[in-house]
Amino acid sequence: MSVVFHRVTGMTAENTSESDLEGAVDSTAEPQPGTPPDPYLNPRHLSLVDPPLSEVYDAIRDADREINQATARRAAAIYTAQRVLADVGRGRADAAVRAGGPRPPWSPEEATKEEFTCEVGALLRLPRRTAETLIEASRTLAEDLPATLEALATGAISYRHAQVIMEQAWGIRVDGDPEAAARARAVFEEVLVPDAEVLTVAKLADRARRVRERTHPETITARHQKSVEDRHVVFQALDDGMASLYLTGDAEKVQAAYHRTLDTALTLQGPDEVRTLTQIAADVLTDVLIGGVTPDGLGKGVTAQVNVTVPVLTPLGKSEEPGYLAGYGPIDPDTARRLAAGAPSFTRLLTHPETGVVLSMGRDTYKPPAALKKWLEVRDETCTFPGCRRSAKRSDLDHSIEWQHGGETDAMNLAHLCPYHHAVKSYTRWTPRHLGDGRIEWTSPAGYSYIVEPSADMRPPRKPKPAPKPPVPIVDVWNLDPTPEDPDDSTPF
């Protein structure tokens, strides 16, 4: 069902007469008997609003249309840059072939493509995957969904509506027969674009799934066999010390895991149980994932190891300052105290109460790696490329100035880089520079600079400077006012 809204124009507070207002009232449906009049909808009241509500609503609609048009211009600009750099990459590849010599792991085309991905991500403050999606979306709109791009450029649909169409269109592909997929996408787009102009995003998404199912050249069985390769788990931080864990996989397996969790939770209910069923289910799932093992025994003895930063006065009960859980963020003081007390899966980091500088790395909680590596893991916490949040535990410890080029194994020349951004640093023109205080400045191939701040201040505690002594007053003996003892004696001597 679609709703079409019409507004009567030409009536303002200045040119609306009493008869016009009465006519406007008479043209509406009669109120139900016994219904009190709504003073807010009284035409006499509305006529006094300045500016008129109609102008405010028009401004909202026009601003939304401008936003939609701007996203279309952004997509066009990204696609233009993508095409230009594709030509640059091919030119670099031809030059490399003529020059001969060893070939790097990344071809010139691939290096240019990844340079562009990182450039867009840093420029728009987007993580790598989001930047890749935006670039691919811009290409899809320009090459595969011209009607969607046109509707976006005129402001008729929003970028969120366009995303719904694109996400379903990406799934319309046929191995070995791109023409069949293109024909199916054209039919799919022809049906959905008019719907996108009148439906909400949620309703359009439901409609798009149904239309895609009818227009897809392949059967759902064949598509499921390919989609199962995309199974994954996603962690998302929430507010107030909470987080969510999302699992995407085979429908029957995920549903079976869900029902088993609920069934186990039901067996734990009883007259003395104060938790709700949903609370028990959440506890059951986390307990099994943290302490359980797989049916074949994999995972036995494996525990997660996480850093928790705790202000030094919090474990003593003299402060309620929250702790900080690496990879998540602030946690409540009680949880911080419990983890700092010796939980085996966590490394305790005590910080100075005033400066926040790390004082202790709690090496007594588990056997640490080399001291320098641990120190840098605490300082960086994540990959140090702009925008990347890959854990330092799953990243490489890299010499910013390569060892073979004279770089030293020193804290001010080492930084964590995930495998992807390690390759970006090695095979593209992105270059890092340590600023000496834990900050790292990255310079992009386009010449833009981005500074990455350290996650923890690892410098020695700063001693407060003593208050400066007041300056000794200087007496100018040559400009003293004469103050003779005898006012009647005018002689100075």
C-alpha positions in Angstrom: 0.0 0.0 0.0 1.3 3.4 -0.9 0.2 6.8 0.5 0.2 9.9 -1.7 0.1 13.3 0.2 -1.3 16.5 -1.4 -1.0 19.9 0.1 -3.2 22.9 -0.8 -0.9 25.9 -1.6 -1.4 29.6 -1.9 -2.8 30.3 1.6 -0.7 32.2 4.1 -1.3 34.2 7.3 -1.3 37.4 5.2 -3.7 36.5 2.4 -6.0 34.1 4.0 -9.5 35.5 4.8 -12.0 34.3 7.3 -14.1 32.8 4.6 -11.1 30.9 3.3 -10.5 29.4 6.7 -14.1 28.4 7.1 -14.0 26.8 3.7 -10.9 24.9 4.6 -12.7 23.6 7.7 -15.8 22.7 5.7 -13.8 20.8 3.1 -12.5 18.3 5.7 -14.3 15.2 7.0 -16.9 15.9 9.7 -15.6 15.0 13.2 -17.3 12.1 15.0 -20.1 13.1 17.4 -18.8 13.8 20.9 -15.2 14.4 19.7 -13.8 17.6 21.2 -12.2 20.0 18.8 -8.5 19.9 18.5 -7.1 23.3 19.2 -3.8 22.6 17.5 -5.6 22.0 14.1 -7.7 25.1 14.5 -7.2 27.1 11.3 -7.2 30.4 13.1 -4.3 29.2 15.2 -2.4 27.8 12.3 -2.7 31.1 10.5 -0.7 32.8 13.2 2.3 30.5 12.9 5.3 32.4 11.5 6.9 31.1 9.3 3.8 29.0 8.2 4.1 25.3 8.8 3.8 24.7 5.1 7.0 26.5 4.5 8.8 24.5 7.2 7.6 21.2 5.7 8.7 22.4 2.3 12.1 23.2 3.7 12.4 19.7 5.2 11.4 18.1 1.9 13.8 20.3 -0.1 16.7 19.6 2.3 16.1 15.9 2.0 16.1 16.2 -1.8 19.4 18.1 -1.8 21.0 15.4 0.4 19.9 12.7 -2.1 21.3 14.7 -5.0 24.6 15.2 -3.1 25.0 11.5 -2.6 24.5 11.0 -6.4 27.2 13.6 -7.0 29.5 11.8 -4.6 28.9 8.5 -6.3 29.7 10.1 -9.7 32.9 11.7 -8.4 34.1 8.4 -6.8 33.3 6.5 -10.1 35.2 9.1 -12.1 38.3 8.8 -9.8 38.0 5.0 -10.0 38.1 5.1 -13.8 41.0 7.5 -13.9 43.1 5.5 -11.5 42.3 2.3 -13.3 44.0 3.9 -16.4 46.9 4.9 -14.1 47.3 1.4 -12.8 47.4 0.0 -16.3 50.0 2.6 -17.3 52.1 1.6 -14.3 51.8 -2.0 -15.2 53.0 -1.4 -18.8 55.9 0.6 -17.4 56.8 -2.2 -15.0 56.8 -4.7 -17.8 59.1 -2.5 -19.9 61.5 -2.0 -17.0 61.7 -5.7 -16.2 63.1 -6.9 -12.9 61.3 -8.7 -10.1 57.6 -8.2 -9.7 56.2 -7.3 -6.2 53.4 -9.4 -4.6 50.9 -6.7 -5.6 50.7 -5.9 -9.3 50.7 -2.2 -10.2 46.9 -2.4 -11.0 46.2 -3.9 -7.6 48.5 -1.5 -5.7 46.7 1.5 -7.4 43.3 0.1 -6.6 44.2 -0.4 -2.9 45.8 3.1 -2.7 42.5 4.5 -3.9 40.5 2.4 -1.4 42.6 3.7 1.5 42.4 7.3 0.1 38.6 7.2 0.1 38.5 5.6 3.5 40.8 8.1 5.1 39.2 11.1 3.3 35.7 10.2 4.4 36.7 8.7 7.8 35.4 5.2 6.8 36.8 1.8 7.7 38.3 -0.2 4.8 35.2 -2.5 4.2 32.8 0.5 4.2 35.1 2.4 1.7 35.2 -0.7 -0.5 31.4 -1.0 -0.4 31.0 2.7 -1.2 33.4 2.4 -4.2 31.6 -0.7 -5.5 28.2 1.0 -4.9 29.3 4.0 -7.0 30.4 1.7 -9.8 27.2 -0.3 -9.6 25.0 2.8 -9.9 27.0 4.2 -12.8 27.3 0.9 -14.8 24.5 -1.5 -13.7 21.7 0.6 -12.3 21.3 3.7 -14.3 17.6 4.2 -13.5 18.4 4.1 -9.7 21.2 6.6 -10.2 18.9 8.9 -12.1 16.2 8.8 -9.4 18.9 9.5 -6.8 20.3 12.4 -8.8 16.8 14.0 -9.1 16.3 13.6 -5.4 13.3 11.3 -5.8 14.8 8.5 -3.7 17.3 8.5 -0.8 20.7 6.9 -0.8 19.3 4.3 1.7 16.6 3.4 -0.8 19.3 3.1 -3.5 21.4 0.9 -1.1 18.5 -1.5 -0.7 18.2 -1.9 -4.5 22.0 -2.3 -4.9 22.4 -4.9 -2.1 19.8 -7.1 -3.8 21.1 -6.4 -7.3 24.6 -7.5 -6.2 23.1 -11.0 -5.5 21.8 -11.3 -9.1 24.8 -12.9 -10.8 25.2 -16.0 -12.8 28.6 -17.7 -13.2 29.6 -17.8 -16.8 26.6 -15.9 -18.1 27.0 -12.1 -17.3 24.4 -11.2 -19.9 21.7 -13.2 -18.2 22.5 -11.5 -15.0 22.4 -8.1 -16.6 19.0 -8.8 -18.1 17.6 -9.9 -14.7 19.0 -6.8 -13.0 17.3 -4.6 -15.6 13.9 -6.2 -14.9 14.6 -6.0 -11.2 15.4 -2.3 -11.3 12.5 -1.5 -13.6 10.1 -2.9 -11.0 11.7 -1.4 -7.9 12.6 2.2 -8.7 9.0 3.3 -8.9 8.3 1.5 -5.6 11.3 3.2 -4.0 9.7 6.6 -4.6 6.7 5.8 -2.3 7.8 3.1 0.1 9.8 3.3 3.3 13.2 1.7 3.3 12.0 -1.3 5.4 9.0 -2.0 3.1 11.2 -1.6 0.0 13.7 -4.1 1.4 10.9 -6.7 1.9 9.6 -5.9 -1.6 13.1 -6.2 -3.1 13.7 -9.6 -1.6 10.5 -10.9 -3.2 11.2 -9.3 -6.6 14.8 -10.6 -6.6 13.6 -14.1 -5.9 11.2 -14.0 -8.9 13.7 -12.4 -11.3 16.9 -14.3 -10.4 18.0 -16.7 -13.2 19.4 -19.3 -10.7 17.5 -21.4 -8.3 17.7 -20.8 -4.5 19.4 -24.1 -4.0 22.3 -23.1 -6.3 22.5 -19.7 -4.6 22.6 -21.1 -1.1 25.6 -23.3 -1.9 27.5 -20.1 -2.8 26.1 -18.0 0.1 27.2 -20.5 2.7 30.8 -19.4 2.0 29.9 -15.9 3.4 29.2 -17.2 7.0 30.7 -14.9 9.6 30.6 -13.6 13.1 30.5 -9.8 14.0 31.1 -8.1 17.3 29.5 -4.7 18.0 30.1 -2.5 21.0 27.0 -1.0 22.7 26.5 1.6 25.4 26.7 1.1 29.2 29.2 -1.8 29.2 27.2 -4.0 26.8 27.9 -5.5 23.4 26.2 -7.7 20.7 27.5 -10.8 18.9 26.0 -11.5 15.4 26.2 -14.9 13.7 25.4 -15.4 10.1 25.4 -18.9 8.7 23.2 -21.7 7.5 19.6 -21.0 8.5 19.0 -24.5 10.0 22.2 -24.4 12.0 21.7 -20.9 13.4 18.1 -21.8 14.2 19.2 -25.0 15.9 21.8 -23.1 18.0 19.1 -20.6 19.0 16.6 -23.3 20.1 19.2 -25.3 21.9 20.2 -22.1 23.9 16.5 -21.5 24.8 16.0 -25.2 25.7 19.0 -25.1 28.0 17.8 -21.9 29.6 14.3 -23.5 30.2 15.9 -26.3 32.2 17.5 -23.8 34.5 14.3 -22.0 35.4 12.9 -22.7 38.9 11.1 -21.1 41.8 14.4 -19.7 43.1 15.6 -18.4 39.8 15.4 -14.6 39.7 16.6 -14.2 36.1 14.2 -14.0 33.2 14.3 -16.5 30.4 16.1 -14.1 28.0 18.7 -13.3 30.7 19.3 -17.0 31.3 19.6 -17.7 27.6 22.2 -14.9 27.2 24.2 -16.3 30.2 24.0 -19.9 28.8 25.4 -18.8 25.4 28.3 -16.8 26.8 29.2 -19.5 29.3 29.3 -22.1 26.6 31.3 -19.9 24.2 33.8 -18.8 26.8 34.4 -22.1 28.7 33.0 -24.8 26.5 34.5 -27.0 23.8 33.4 -28.3 20.4 32.1 -31.9 20.1 35.5 -33.0 18.7 37.3 -31.5 21.7 38.7 -28.4 19.8 39.0 -25.4 22.0 39.9 -27.2 25.2 42.2 -25.1 27.3 41.8 -22.1 25.0 40.8 -18.9 26.7 40.5 -15.4 25.4 43.2 -12.9 26.6 42.1 -9.3 26.8 43.7 -6.1 28.2 41.8 -4.2 30.8 43.0 -0.8 31.9 42.1 0.2 35.5 42.8 3.5 37.2 45.1 2.6 40.1 42.6 3.9 42.8 39.6 2.0 41.5 40.8 -1.5 42.7 41.4 0.0 46.1 37.8 1.2 46.3 38.9 4.8 46.6 37.6 5.8 43.1 34.6 5.0 41.0 36.3 5.9 37.7 35.4 3.4 35.0 38.0 1.0 33.5 38.7 0.4 29.9 38.3 -2.9 28.1 40.6 -3.2 25.0 38.6 -3.4 21.8 35.4 -2.3 23.5 35.6 0.9 25.7 34.6 2.0 29.2 33.4 -0.6 31.7 31.8 0.0 35.1 34.1 0.2 38.2 32.8 -3.1 39.7 33.6 -5.1 36.6 37.0 -3.4 36.4 37.8 -4.3 40.0 36.7 -7.9 39.4 39.0 -8.3 36.4 41.9 -6.5 38.0 41.6 -8.9 41.0 43.1 -11.7 38.9 40.7 -13.0 36.2 43.0 -15.4 34.2 41.8 -14.3 30.8 42.7 -10.6 31.3 45.9 -8.6 31.5 45.6 -5.9 34.1 46.9 -2.4 33.3 47.1 0.1 36.1 47.1 3.8 35.3 48.1 7.0 37.1 45.1 8.6 38.7 45.9 12.1 37.3 47.8 11.7 34.1 46.3 8.4 32.9 49.8 7.1 32.1 50.2 3.3 32.3 52.1 2.3 35.5 51.9 -1.4 35.5 51.1 -4.1 32.9 50.1 -6.8 35.4 52.5 -9.4 34.2 51.4 -11.7 37.0 48.0 -12.6 35.3 49.4 -14.7 32.5 52.8 -15.4 30.8 53.5 -12.4 28.6 55.4 -12.2 25.3 58.5 -10.2 25.0 58.4 -7.0 27.0 58.7 -4.6 24.1 56.0 -6.4 22.1 53.6 -6.3 25.1 54.4 -2.6 25.7 53.6 -1.8 22.0 50.4 -3.9 22.1 49.1 -1.8 25.0 50.1 1.4 23.3 48.6 0.7 20.0 45.7 -1.7 20.9 44.7 -1.8 17.2 46.2 -1.5 13.8 47.7 2.0 13.5 46.5 2.7 9.9 43.9 5.5 9.9 40.4 4.2 10.6 41.4 0.5 11.1 40.3 -1.3 14.3 41.8 -4.7 13.7 43.1 -5.9 17.1 46.9 -5.5 17.7 46.9 -9.2 18.8 45.9 -10.1 15.3 48.2 -7.6 13.6 51.9 -7.6 12.6 54.5 -5.6 14.5 56.1 -3.7 11.7 59.3 -1.5 11.3 58.0 1.8 10.0 61.5 2.4 8.5 62.4 -1.0 7.2 65.2 -2.9 8.9 67.1 -3.3 5.7 66.9 0.5 5.2 68.5 1.3 8.5 65.4 1.2 10.7 65.9 0.3 14.4 63.9 -2.1 16.6 62.7 0.6 18.8 59.3 1.7 20.2 59.5 4.8 18.0 60.0 2.8 14.9 57.6 -0.1 15.6 53.8 -0.1 15.1 51.1 -2.7 14.7 49.6 -3.1 11.2 47.0 -5.7 10.2 48.1 -7.9 7.3 46.2 -5.8 4.7 47.5 -2.4 5.8 51.0 -4.0 6.3 50.8 -4.8 2.6 49.5 -1.3 1.8 52.5 0.2 3.6 54.9 -2.1 1.8 53.6 -2.0 -1.8 51.9 1.4 -2.2 52.9 5.0 -1.6 51.2 5.4 1.8 54.0 6.3 4.2 54.1 6.5 8.1 56.2 8.7 10.3 56.5 8.5 14.1 56.1 11.8 15.8 58.0 10.7 19.0 55.1 10.7 21.5 53.2 7.6 20.3 51.4 9.4 17.5 51.9 8.3 13.9 51.5 10.5 10.9 50.4 8.8 7.6 50.8 10.6 4.3 48.6 9.4 1.4 49.6 9.2 -2.3 47.4 12.3 -2.9 49.4 14.2 -0.3 46.9 14.3 2.6 48.1 13.7 6.1 46.4 11.8 8.9 47.6 11.5 12.5 46.8 8.4 14.5 46.7 8.8 18.3 48.0 6.0 20.6 45.4 4.1 22.6 47.4 4.4 25.8 49.8 7.1 27.1 52.9 5.1 27.8 55.2 8.0 28.7 56.6 8.3 32.2 54.3 10.1 34.6 54.7 13.9 34.2 56.0 15.5 37.4 54.1 18.7 38.3 56.2 21.7 37.7 56.9 23.8 40.9 55.1 27.0 41.1 57.3 29.9 39.9 58.7 32.2 42.6 57.4 35.7 42.5 59.8 38.1 40.9 61.9 40.3 43.1 60.6 43.9 42.7 63.1 46.1 40.9 63.6 49.6 42.4 64.4 52.4 40.0 66.5 54.7 42.2 66.7 57.3 39.5 62.9 57.9 39.3 61.9 57.8 42.9 59.4 60.6 44.0 61.0 63.0 46.5 59.5 62.5 50.0 61.1 65.1 52.3 60.6 64.7 56.0 59.9 68.5 56.4 57.1 69.6 54.1 58.2 73.2 54.6 61.8 72.5 53.5 61.9 72.6 49.7 65.6 71.7 49.4 66.2 68.0 48.5 69.3 67.7 50.7 
